Amino acid sequence: MKVESALLAEVERTAAETGAPILRAAERGRFRKILRQAAPRRILEIGTAIGYSALFMLIESDPAATLVTLEKEPGLAARAAAFFRKSPFAARIDLRQGEAEDILPTLSPGFDFVFLDGAKGQYPAYWEKIQPLLSDKAVVAADNVLFQGLVEGDPWVAHRYRTLVYRLREYLALVRAAAGYRTEVFPEGDGLAVSWRHWER
Ligand SMILES: C[S@@+](CC[C@H](N)C(=O)[O-])C[C@H]1O[C@@H](n2cnc3c(N)ncnc32)[C@H](O)[C@@H]1O
């Protein structure tokens, strides 16, 4: 087994033991295809958790690709940092612990792939904040956009999910209307929205 696959398997075991959230198995095939098509060189991730998707993205990207990943929970960031150190990608990963909202305005522009996987209710705000950070041709992938089937389902939503579901509906409306973007929503897992900016079909 290649060192990367063994490490991903170890991260998966840790996620199962600790309950840390990671990219769902049902979405991985689609995500891999998108990464191979996009072939990113500079990746931004919001929501590292313990580092599964960060490692997954670098495994599937150009061997020179770099990644900046943001995580607000210090305990999760520490676990991710330990996995990154064990990976062959340590020198190409910049893990920042803190609130994404505070860190985003400090980043230098030029990202050609962004993976949104932080607070779901913040997706519309993340979308606005990443715009100045994108390269001319870029891909923005957002996870959980169909949130348990509630986002494109019954307009009535239970109170406890209302804000989150309304914000995800707002996010989908925003990306579908965004000039220069073509957005696809894939239903596998919890729903993945992929917005291609200035990409020809
Ligand atoms: C679904 S998990 C990320 C899973 C990870 N991308 C993976 O697939 O391996 C979402 C993560 O976003 C983090 N998060 C939530 N709000 C955040 C914020 N405002 N800034 C940074 N990280 C945040 C959470 O602490 C959590 O670890």
Ligand as a Chemical Component Dictionary entry (heavy atoms), coordinates in Angstrom:
data_LIG
# 
_chem_comp.id                   LIG 
_chem_comp.type                 NON-POLYMER 
_chem_comp.pdbx_formal_charge   0 
_chem_comp.three_letter_code    LIG 
# 
loop_
_chem_comp_atom.comp_id 
_chem_comp_atom.atom_id 
_chem_comp_atom.alt_atom_id 
_chem_comp_atom.type_symbol 
_chem_comp_atom.charge 
_chem_comp_atom.model_Cartn_x 
_chem_comp_atom.model_Cartn_y 
_chem_comp_atom.model_Cartn_z 
_chem_comp_atom.pdbx_ordinal 
LIG C1  C1  C 0  -17.121 18.961 8.008  1  
LIG S1  S1  S 1  -15.749 19.398 8.956  2  
LIG C2  C2  C 0  -14.417 19.408 7.792  3  
LIG C3  C3  C 0  -14.067 18.056 7.266  4  
LIG C4  C4  C 0  -12.821 18.029 6.417  5  
LIG N1  N1  N 0  -12.894 19.036 5.351  6  
LIG C5  C5  C 0  -12.636 16.668 5.782  7  
LIG O1  O1  O 0  -13.427 16.318 4.884  8  
LIG O2  O2  O -1 -11.731 15.938 6.195  9  
LIG C6  C6  C 0  -15.974 21.119 9.223  10 
LIG C7  C7  C 0  -14.869 21.772 10.010 11 
LIG O3  O3  O 0  -14.989 23.178 9.881  12 
LIG C8  C8  C 0  -14.566 23.754 11.079 13 
LIG N2  N2  N 0  -15.119 25.109 11.151 14 
LIG C9  C9  C 0  -16.410 25.462 11.380 15 
LIG N3  N3  N 0  -16.540 26.798 11.395 16 
LIG C10 C10 C 0  -15.312 27.310 11.132 17 
LIG C11 C11 C 0  -14.806 28.622 11.025 18 
LIG N4  N4  N 0  -15.600 29.677 11.193 19 
LIG N5  N5  N 0  -13.487 28.790 10.749 20 
LIG C12 C12 C 0  -12.679 27.704 10.588 21 
LIG N6  N6  N 0  -13.106 26.438 10.705 22 
LIG C13 C13 C 0  -14.404 26.229 10.974 23 
LIG C14 C14 C 0  -15.120 22.816 12.155 24 
LIG O4  O4  O 0  -14.447 22.977 13.376 25 
LIG C15 C15 C 0  -14.923 21.452 11.502 26 
LIG O5  O5  O 0  -13.724 20.860 11.904 27 
# 
loop_
_chem_comp_bond.comp_id 
_chem_comp_bond.atom_id_1 
_chem_comp_bond.atom_id_2 
_chem_comp_bond.value_order 
_chem_comp_bond.pdbx_ordinal 
LIG C1  S1  SING 1  
LIG S1  C2  SING 2  
LIG S1  C6  SING 3  
LIG C2  C3  SING 4  
LIG C3  C4  SING 5  
LIG C4  N1  SING 6  
LIG C4  C5  SING 7  
LIG C5  O1  DOUB 8  
LIG C5  O2  SING 9  
LIG C6  C7  SING 10 
LIG C7  O3  SING 11 
LIG C7  C15 SING 12 
LIG O3  C8  SING 13 
LIG C8  N2  SING 14 
LIG C8  C14 SING 15 
LIG N2  C9  SING 16 
LIG N2  C13 SING 17 
LIG C9  N3  DOUB 18 
LIG N3  C10 SING 19 
LIG C10 C11 SING 20 
LIG C10 C13 DOUB 21 
LIG C11 N4  SING 22 
LIG C11 N5  DOUB 23 
LIG N5  C12 SING 24 
LIG C12 N6  DOUB 25 
LIG N6  C13 SING 26 
LIG C14 O4  SING 27 
LIG C14 C15 SING 28 
LIG C15 O5  SING 29 
# 
